[in-house]
Amino acid sequence: MLSARLTRQLVRFNGRVVLQQSRNYADAAPASQLLLTFASPNQAFYSKQNVKQVDVPSFSGNFGILPSHVPTIAVIKPGIVTVYEEDGTTSKYFASSGNISVNADSTVQILAEEACPLDQLDAQAAREGLEKANQQVTSASSDEAKAEAQAAAECYEEIIKATN
């Protein structure tokens, strides 16, 4: 029985053995639940809790995760993480950055550098932070300082979008 979603095959090419990877469907029945763990260094929002769906912002695009999602590892970009609860309600959180891993057993781990419920964001403070970050971008004396200020500005822009 083939249980791995990614298999390896040895292929002979011009007398040399080459490792070839191919994606296959799982033989097991689809999972009926999605177990979410979502935390930041300061707070755990979910710990192996059953949810219907999770939507996350990533640098490769926003995507939704349902049970039996293909295993994935992605980097979170600043934006809204939406969790669709079993009872039909939705919970929204702002995540500044971090990573997400989706496993073959329908478990999901979201580890955010910073995250908070959407209703705890302050739009005015974000506008002030954006103004300060933009000033730091123009006055940066090194490439590192400029990159840090640009990352802060991007995060503030996403907070402003999230609060509107």
Secondary structure, 3 states (H helix, E strand, C coil): CCCCCEEEEEEEECCEEEEEEEECCCCCCCCCCEEEEEECCCCEEEEEEEEEEEEECECCCCEEECCCCCCEEEEECCEEEEEEECCCCEEEEEECCEEEEECCCCEEEEEECCEEEHHHCCHHHHHHHHHHHHHHHHHCCCHHHHHHHHHHHHHHHHHHHHHC
